[in-house]
Amino acid sequence: MGSSDRMDPAVLQTLRRGVAIPAHPLALTANRQLDERRQVALTRYYCDAGAGGVAVGVHTTQFAIRDPRVGLYAPVLKLAAGAIAEFERASGKRIVKVAGVCGVTAQAVREAATARAAGYDLGLLSLAALPAARKRELLAHCRAVAREIPVCGFYLQPSVGGRLLAYEFWREFCRIPAVVAIKVAPFNRYQTLDVVRAVADSGRAPEIALYTGNDDNIIADLLTEFRVAGQRLYFRGGLLGQWAVWTRRAVQLLETVHACRDAGGQGAAEILAGSAALTDANGALFDVRNRFAGSIAGLHEILRRQGLLEGRWCLDPAEDLSDGQLAEIDRVCASYPELTDDEFVRENLDGWLR
């Protein structure tokens, strides 16, 4: 069964057109329990900011939600789905619901089934739990998950737990009929090109939407036209942890990129001029100096300052900002006010927290 047989046509159209998809954080109270009110407020923020999708149960949501002692995977999926349904009824707009799916095959299949039951459109499939699996085993794993839910592939950078995935794997992966998108996030140009070439050579380029997850290279990815084997491919949008904050500005950036593409590249140089600022800001929020140790806390700090989160607490009490990271966040906020959406949040916060 192909993707078009299993997905709402409006969702497929939205996904292929290209949208901003923030990776949803986890709102906690000071005693590290789920803060349902603020969790829902975050989802409302993303919807009202113009995001065309939301990814829940991903790295930014914290993988520990799957721990049986925590037990938050299904609850956070359901909270986001409920807030999205409320927005869709009021706006008439469809939001693409993406659920993170990970673990060995039995766990990944269970998570895919949970996500499907909660109304999610596709699963973002991480292969980090299979570091030594061969290509044949990886593909069997992906097909098992694809029988439960349409799939968005995920090339996660090895420096934060991902694994190297060759061109040959991606080409065969793209031939799984239920694959509808790929988040490309190796933070590496050569590996990014491996995926783009594989999509082109799979024969399914029109059906598979490429989404950048390269938080260090967002604007360049979105502006690049990849000319491969007589085809022209683009990153249609982004599924990004960076877009979990300052989301209104991210949506505006993507709209500007789409307008530039429609105009034959007019204005590309001006858009590209903002690339270094966004990468610099991401380096501070994601704590690149310390190998991403404070990446989730860095995003939480921005959301705390805006009032969306009460604090920057993570499920692991030891997980917080790294030494010097707070000063770096202060620096980029002062240096690049054009990246922030503080005024938009301030105007709407009370309604989201209702």
C-alpha positions in Angstrom: 0.0 0.0 0.0 1.4 3.4 -1.0 1.5 6.6 1.0 -1.3 8.2 -1.0 -3.6 5.4 0.1 -3.0 5.9 3.8 -2.7 9.7 4.3 -5.2 12.5 4.1 -4.6 14.1 0.6 -4.5 17.5 2.3 -1.7 16.4 4.6 0.3 15.1 1.6 -0.2 18.3 -0.3 0.9 20.3 2.7 4.0 18.1 3.3 5.0 18.3 -0.3 4.4 22.0 -0.6 6.8 22.6 2.3 6.2 23.8 5.8 7.9 24.7 9.0 7.8 21.8 11.5 9.1 22.7 15.0 10.4 19.8 17.1 8.1 20.1 20.2 9.8 20.4 23.6 8.5 19.0 26.9 7.0 21.4 29.5 7.8 20.4 33.1 7.0 21.7 36.5 9.7 22.4 39.1 9.3 18.9 40.4 9.8 17.5 36.9 6.3 16.4 36.3 4.4 17.1 33.0 3.0 20.7 33.0 -0.1 20.0 30.8 -1.1 23.6 30.7 2.2 24.8 29.3 2.6 21.7 27.1 -0.7 22.6 25.3 0.3 26.3 25.2 3.5 25.4 23.3 1.4 23.5 20.7 -1.0 26.5 20.4 2.0 28.8 19.9 3.3 26.7 17.0 0.0 26.5 15.3 -0.7 30.3 15.7 2.8 31.1 14.6 2.0 29.5 11.2 3.8 26.2 11.5 2.4 23.7 9.0 3.3 20.7 11.2 4.5 19.7 14.7 6.9 16.9 15.6 6.3 15.3 19.0 8.2 12.5 20.8 11.4 13.5 19.2 14.8 14.4 20.7 13.6 17.8 21.7 10.7 16.2 23.6 13.4 14.1 25.5 13.8 10.4 24.7 13.3 9.6 28.4 9.6 10.1 28.0 9.7 6.5 26.8 11.1 5.2 30.1 8.3 3.1 31.8 9.0 5.0 35.0 8.2 8.2 33.2 5.5 7.0 30.9 4.9 10.2 28.9 5.2 9.1 25.3 1.5 8.5 24.7 0.3 11.4 27.0 2.4 14.1 25.2 1.3 12.7 21.8 -2.4 13.0 22.9 -2.0 16.5 24.3 -0.5 17.8 21.1 -3.1 16.1 19.0 -5.9 17.6 21.0 -4.5 21.1 20.8 -4.0 20.7 17.0 -7.6 19.4 16.5 -8.8 22.5 18.4 -6.8 24.7 16.0 -7.9 22.9 12.9 -11.6 23.2 13.8 -11.2 27.0 14.4 -9.0 27.7 11.3 -9.9 25.1 8.7 -6.1 24.5 8.3 -4.6 21.0 8.4 -1.5 20.6 10.5 0.9 17.7 9.8 1.3 15.6 12.9 4.7 13.8 13.1 5.5 11.4 15.9 9.1 10.4 16.8 9.5 6.6 16.5 12.7 4.9 17.8 14.1 1.8 19.4 14.6 -1.7 18.2 11.9 -3.2 15.9 9.4 -4.3 18.5 9.5 -1.0 20.3 9.4 1.1 17.1 6.4 -0.9 15.8 4.6 -0.3 19.2 5.4 3.4 19.1 4.2 3.6 15.5 0.9 1.9 16.4 0.5 4.3 19.4 1.1 7.3 17.2 -1.4 6.1 14.6 -4.0 5.5 17.2 -3.5 9.0 18.5 -4.2 10.4 15.0 -0.6 11.1 13.8 0.0 11.3 10.1 3.5 9.9 10.0 6.4 8.6 12.1 9.8 10.1 12.1 11.9 7.0 12.2 15.3 7.1 14.1 17.7 4.2 13.5 20.0 5.1 16.3 19.1 2.0 18.3 20.5 -0.2 15.6 24.1 0.9 15.4 25.5 -2.4 14.1 22.7 -3.6 11.9 23.4 -4.3 8.2 21.6 -2.7 5.3 19.2 -5.7 4.9 18.3 -5.6 8.6 17.8 -1.9 8.6 15.5 -2.1 5.7 13.5 -4.9 7.3 13.1 -2.7 10.4 11.9 0.2 8.3 9.4 -1.9 6.4 8.0 -3.3 9.7 7.4 0.3 10.9 6.0 1.4 7.6 3.3 -1.3 7.9 2.0 0.6 10.9 2.3 4.3 9.8 3.6 6.3 6.8 7.3 7.1 7.4 9.6 10.1 7.4 13.2 8.9 7.3 15.7 10.5 9.6 19.5 10.9 9.0 20.6 11.9 12.5 24.2 13.2 12.9 26.5 10.5 14.4 27.9 13.0 17.0 24.6 12.9 18.9 23.9 9.2 18.6 23.1 8.7 15.0 24.9 6.3 12.6 26.4 6.6 9.2 23.9 5.6 6.5 25.2 5.0 3.0 23.7 6.2 -0.3 22.8 2.6 -1.1 20.7 2.3 2.0 18.8 5.6 1.3 18.1 4.6 -2.3 16.5 1.3 -1.2 14.7 3.0 1.7 13.1 5.5 -0.7 11.6 2.6 -2.6 9.5 1.6 0.4 6.0 2.8 -0.8 5.0 4.2 2.6 8.1 6.6 2.8 6.7 10.1 2.2 9.5 12.3 3.5 13.1 12.4 4.9 14.5 14.7 7.5 18.2 15.1 6.5 20.2 16.1 9.6 23.7 14.7 9.5 25.2 18.2 9.8 27.5 17.2 7.0 27.3 18.3 3.3 28.6 15.0 1.8 26.1 12.9 3.7 23.3 15.4 2.9 24.2 14.9 -0.8 24.0 11.1 -0.4 20.4 11.4 0.6 19.5 13.8 -2.2 21.1 11.6 -4.8 19.4 8.6 -3.4 16.0 10.2 -3.6 16.7 11.3 -7.2 17.9 7.8 -8.2 15.0 5.9 -6.4 12.5 7.0 -9.0 10.3 8.5 -6.3 11.5 12.1 -6.1 8.1 13.7 -6.8 6.6 11.6 -3.9 9.2 12.1 -1.2 9.5 15.5 0.5 12.9 16.5 1.6 13.1 18.4 4.9 16.2 19.9 6.3 17.2 19.0 9.8 20.7 20.6 9.4 20.3 23.2 12.1 23.7 24.5 11.3 22.9 25.2 7.6 19.2 26.0 7.5 19.0 28.8 5.0 21.6 27.4 2.6 19.7 24.1 2.5 16.4 25.8 1.8 17.8 28.0 -1.0 19.8 25.2 -2.8 18.6 23.7 -6.0 20.1 20.2 -6.3 20.5 19.2 -9.9 20.9 15.5 -10.0 20.5 13.0 -12.9 18.5 15.6 -14.9 16.2 16.3 -12.0 15.9 19.4 -9.7 15.3 18.7 -6.1 14.7 21.1 -3.2 14.3 21.0 0.6 10.7 21.7 0.8 10.8 22.9 4.4 12.4 22.2 7.8 11.8 19.8 10.7 14.1 21.5 13.2 14.9 21.8 16.9 15.9 25.4 16.1 12.4 26.1 15.0 11.0 25.1 18.4 11.9 28.7 19.3 11.3 32.0 17.5 8.8 30.0 15.4 7.0 33.0 13.9 10.2 34.2 12.4 11.0 30.7 11.1 7.6 30.6 9.3 8.3 34.0 7.7 11.7 32.8 6.6 10.3 29.8 4.8 7.6 31.9 3.2 10.3 34.2 1.9 12.3 31.3 0.5 9.2 29.9 -1.2 8.5 33.3 -2.8 12.1 33.6 -3.9 11.9 30.2 -5.5 8.6 31.1 -7.3 10.3 34.2 -8.6 13.2 32.3 -10.1 15.7 33.0 -7.4 15.1 36.7 -7.1 16.2 37.9 -3.6 18.3 34.8 -2.8 21.4 36.8 -2.0 19.5 38.9 0.6 18.0 35.8 2.2 21.4 34.1 2.3 22.9 37.1 4.0 21.0 36.0 7.1 22.5 32.5 7.2 25.5 33.3 9.4 23.4 35.0 12.1 21.0 32.0 12.3 23.9 29.5 12.5 25.6 31.6 15.2 22.4 31.7 17.2 21.9 28.0 16.8 25.5 27.4 18.0 24.6 29.1 21.3 21.2 27.5 21.8 22.4 24.0 20.8 25.7 24.3 22.9 27.9 23.3 20.0 31.0 24.2 22.1 30.2 21.3 24.4 29.1 18.8 21.8 25.4 19.7 22.2 25.2 18.8 25.9 23.0 21.8 26.6 20.9 21.8 23.5 17.5 21.0 25.1 18.1 23.3 28.0 19.2 26.1 25.6 15.8 25.9 23.8 14.1 25.8 27.1 15.9 29.0 28.2 14.5 30.9 25.3 10.9 29.6 26.0 11.4 30.4 29.7 12.3 34.0 28.9 9.3 34.4 26.7 7.0 33.0 29.4 6.0 29.8 27.5 7.8 27.6 30.0 8.1 28.2 33.7 11.7 26.9 33.9 14.2 25.1 31.8 14.0 21.8 33.7 14.7 18.5 32.0 13.7 15.0 33.1 17.3 14.3 34.0 18.2 16.7 36.9 21.8 16.8 35.7 20.8 18.1 32.3 21.0 21.9 32.1 23.0 24.6 30.4 26.7 24.1 30.1 29.3 26.5 31.6 29.4 29.6 29.5 26.2 28.8 27.5 24.0 31.3 29.2 26.4 34.1 28.3 26.4 32.9 24.7 22.6 32.9 24.6 22.6 36.5 26.0 25.1 37.4 23.2 23.1 36.1 20.3 19.8 37.4 21.6 21.4 40.9 21.8 23.2 40.5 18.4 20.3 39.2 16.3 17.0 40.7 17.6 15.6 40.1 14.1 15.6 36.4 14.7 13.3 36.6 17.7 9.5 36.7 17.9 9.2 38.0 21.5 6.6 40.6 20.6 4.4 38.0 18.9 4.6 35.7 21.9 3.9 38.6 24.3 0.7 39.5 22.4 -0.7 36.0 22.5 0.7 34.3 25.6 -2.4 34.8 27.8 -4.6 33.1 25.2 -2.2 30.1 24.8 -2.1 29.7 28.6 -5.9 29.9 29.1 
